[in-house]
Amino acid sequence: MSIIKSFSVGNGDMFYIKHNSDNFSIIDCCLTDDNKEDIVNEIID
């Protein structure tokens, strides 16, 4: 089963999709100094 997660970032939203494999997609990536560590750590997990 795929997992889709959204984050509110800057002037919009960022989404990542974890496919039912080792692959994932990120759409509209917007990482700032304030949020990049939290978002990247969650994606790694």
N, CA, C and O atoms as a GROMACS GRO file, in nm:
protein
  180
    1MET      N    1   0.085  -0.118   0.000
    1MET     CA    2   0.000   0.000   0.000
    1MET      C    3   0.089   0.124   0.000
    1MET      O    4   0.186   0.132   0.076
    2SER      N    5   0.057   0.219  -0.083
    2SER     CA    6   0.131   0.345  -0.088
    2SER      C    7   0.087   0.436   0.025
    2SER      O    8  -0.027   0.430   0.071
    3ILE      N    9   0.179   0.521   0.070
    3ILE     CA   10   0.150   0.619   0.175
    3ILE      C   11   0.175   0.757   0.117
    3ILE      O   12   0.279   0.782   0.056
    4ILE      N   13   0.078   0.847   0.136
    4ILE     CA   14   0.091   0.985   0.089
    4ILE      C   15   0.085   1.077   0.209
    4ILE      O   16  -0.005   1.066   0.292
    5LYS      N   17   0.181   1.166   0.219
    5LYS     CA   18   0.188   1.258   0.333
    5LYS      C   19   0.203   1.399   0.279
    5LYS      O   20   0.273   1.421   0.181
    6SER      N   21   0.136   1.495   0.342
    6SER     CA   22   0.152   1.634   0.300
    6SER      C   23   0.202   1.719   0.417
    6SER      O   24   0.171   1.692   0.533
    7PHE      N   25   0.278   1.821   0.383
    7PHE     CA   26   0.330   1.916   0.480
    7PHE      C   27   0.294   2.056   0.434
    7PHE      O   28   0.299   2.085   0.314
    8SER      N   29   0.258   2.141   0.525
    8SER     CA   30   0.237   2.282   0.493
    8SER      C   31   0.373   2.350   0.497
    8SER      O   32   0.438   2.352   0.601
    9VAL      N   33   0.415   2.404   0.383
    9VAL     CA   34   0.547   2.469   0.375
    9VAL      C   35   0.534   2.600   0.300
    9VAL      O   36   0.472   2.606   0.194
   10GLY      N   37   0.592   2.702   0.353
   10GLY     CA   38   0.596   2.831   0.284
   10GLY      C   39   0.460   2.875   0.234
   10GLY      O   40   0.366   2.889   0.312
   11ASN      N   41   0.449   2.897   0.104
   11ASN     CA   42   0.326   2.944   0.042
   11ASN      C   43   0.247   2.831  -0.022
   11ASN      O   44   0.174   2.853  -0.118
   12GLY      N   45   0.259   2.710   0.030
   12GLY     CA   46   0.186   2.599  -0.030
   12GLY      C   47   0.206   2.471   0.049
   12GLY      O   48   0.228   2.474   0.170
   13ASP      N   49   0.197   2.360  -0.021
   13ASP     CA   50   0.211   2.230   0.042
   13ASP      C   51   0.317   2.148  -0.031
   13ASP      O   52   0.342   2.168  -0.150
   14MET      N   53   0.379   2.057   0.043
   14MET     CA   54   0.473   1.962  -0.012
   14MET      C   55   0.417   1.824   0.013
   14MET      O   56   0.359   1.800   0.119
   15PHE      N   57   0.431   1.733  -0.081
   15PHE     CA   58   0.380   1.598  -0.067
   15PHE      C   59   0.492   1.498  -0.089
   15PHE      O   60   0.580   1.519  -0.173
   16TYR      N   61   0.488   1.388  -0.014
   16TYR     CA   62   0.573   1.277  -0.053
   16TYR      C   63   0.488   1.152  -0.059
   16TYR      O   64   0.393   1.134   0.017
   17ILE      N   65   0.525   1.065  -0.152
   17ILE     CA   66   0.453   0.940  -0.175
   17ILE      C   67   0.552   0.827  -0.157
   17ILE      O   68   0.651   0.818  -0.230
   18LYS      N   69   0.526   0.742  -0.060
   18LYS     CA   70   0.608   0.622  -0.042
   18LYS      C   71   0.535   0.510  -0.114
   18LYS      O   72   0.427   0.467  -0.074
   19HIS      N   73   0.598   0.464  -0.221
   19HIS     CA   74   0.539   0.358  -0.301
   19HIS      C   75   0.557   0.225  -0.228
   19HIS      O   76   0.634   0.218  -0.132
   20ASN      N   77   0.491   0.124  -0.271
   20ASN     CA   78   0.498  -0.006  -0.206
   20ASN      C   79   0.628  -0.076  -0.247
   20ASN      O   80   0.628  -0.190  -0.293
   21SER      N   81   0.742  -0.003  -0.229
   21SER     CA   82   0.874  -0.053  -0.266
   21SER      C   83   0.977   0.034  -0.194
   21SER      O   84   0.943   0.104  -0.099
   22ASP      N   85   1.100   0.029  -0.238
   22ASP     CA   86   1.204   0.115  -0.181
   22ASP      C   87   1.203   0.255  -0.242
   22ASP      O   88   1.286   0.338  -0.206
   23ASN      N   89   1.110   0.282  -0.332
   23ASN     CA   90   1.104   0.410  -0.402
   23ASN      C   91   1.006   0.506  -0.338
   23ASN      O   92   0.909   0.465  -0.275
   24PHE      N   93   1.032   0.636  -0.355
   24PHE     CA   94   0.939   0.738  -0.311
   24PHE      C   95   0.948   0.858  -0.404
   24PHE      O   96   1.045   0.873  -0.478
   25SER      N   97   0.846   0.942  -0.400
   25SER     CA   98   0.840   1.064  -0.481
   25SER      C   99   0.815   1.183  -0.390
   25SER      O  100   0.744   1.172  -0.290
   26ILE      N  101   0.874   1.296  -0.426
   26ILE     CA  102   0.848   1.421  -0.355
   26ILE      C  103   0.796   1.520  -0.458
   26ILE      O  104   0.853   1.535  -0.566
   27ILE      N  105   0.686   1.588  -0.423
   27ILE     CA  106   0.623   1.685  -0.514
   27ILE      C  107   0.623   1.821  -0.446
   27ILE      O  108   0.586   1.833  -0.329
   28ASP      N  109   0.663   1.923  -0.518
   28ASP     CA  110   0.668   2.062  -0.468
   28ASP      C  111   0.752   2.074  -0.341
   28ASP      O  112   0.706   2.127  -0.240
   29CYS      N  113   0.873   2.025  -0.348
   29CYS     CA  114   0.962   2.026  -0.232
   29CYS      C  115   1.001   2.170  -0.198
   29CYS      O  116   1.047   2.245  -0.283
   30CYS      N  117   0.982   2.207  -0.073
   30CYS     CA  118   1.020   2.340  -0.025
   30CYS      C  119   1.077   2.322   0.115
   30CYS      O  120   1.002   2.316   0.213
   31LEU      N  121   1.208   2.315   0.124
   31LEU     CA  122   1.272   2.297   0.254
   31LEU      C  123   1.340   2.427   0.294
   31LEU      O  124   1.415   2.486   0.217
   32THR      N  125   1.313   2.470   0.416
   32THR     CA  126   1.378   2.588   0.471
   32THR      C  127   1.459   2.546   0.593
   32THR      O  128   1.450   2.432   0.637
   33ASP      N  129   1.538   2.637   0.645
   33ASP     CA  130   1.616   2.607   0.765
   33ASP      C  131   1.526   2.569   0.882
   33ASP      O  132   1.566   2.493   0.970
   34ASP      N  133   1.403   2.622   0.883
   34ASP     CA  134   1.310   2.594   0.993
   34ASP      C  135   1.249   2.455   0.988
   34ASP      O  136   1.216   2.399   1.092
   35ASN      N  137   1.234   2.397   0.866
   35ASN     CA  138   1.160   2.272   0.859
   35ASN      C  139   1.238   2.154   0.800
   35ASN      O  140   1.192   2.041   0.810
   36LYS      N  141   1.352   2.179   0.738
   36LYS     CA  142   1.418   2.074   0.662
   36LYS      C  143   1.460   1.954   0.746
   36LYS      O  144   1.448   1.840   0.700
   37GLU      N  145   1.508   1.975   0.865
   37GLU     CA  146   1.553   1.862   0.949
   37GLU      C  147   1.436   1.771   0.986
   37GLU      O  148   1.448   1.649   0.976
   38ASP      N  149   1.324   1.828   1.026
   38ASP     CA  150   1.206   1.747   1.063
   38ASP      C  151   1.153   1.669   0.944
   38ASP      O  152   1.123   1.550   0.957
   39ILE      N  153   1.140   1.735   0.829
   39ILE     CA  154   1.083   1.669   0.711
   39ILE      C  155   1.177   1.558   0.661
   39ILE      O  156   1.131   1.447   0.633
   40VAL      N  157   1.305   1.586   0.649
   40VAL     CA  158   1.400   1.486   0.600
   40VAL      C  159   1.406   1.368   0.694
   40VAL      O  160   1.411   1.254   0.648
   41ASN      N  161   1.404   1.391   0.823
   41ASN     CA  162   1.406   1.280   0.919
   41ASN      C  163   1.282   1.193   0.907
   41ASN      O  164   1.291   1.071   0.918
   42GLU      N  165   1.167   1.253   0.885
   42GLU     CA  166   1.045   1.174   0.869
   42GLU      C  167   1.050   1.091   0.742
   42GLU      O  168   1.006   0.976   0.741
   43ILE      N  169   1.103   1.148   0.635
   43ILE     CA  170   1.114   1.072   0.509
   43ILE      C  171   1.210   0.955   0.528
   43ILE      O  172   1.184   0.845   0.478
   44ILE      N  173   1.318   0.977   0.597
   44ILE     CA  174   1.415   0.868   0.622
   44ILE      C  175   1.351   0.756   0.702
   44ILE      O  176   1.372   0.638   0.672
   45ASP      N  177   1.272   0.792   0.802
   45ASP     CA  178   1.203   0.690   0.884
   45ASP      C  179   1.108   0.610   0.799
   45ASP      O  180   1.041   0.520   0.850
   0.00000   0.00000   0.00000
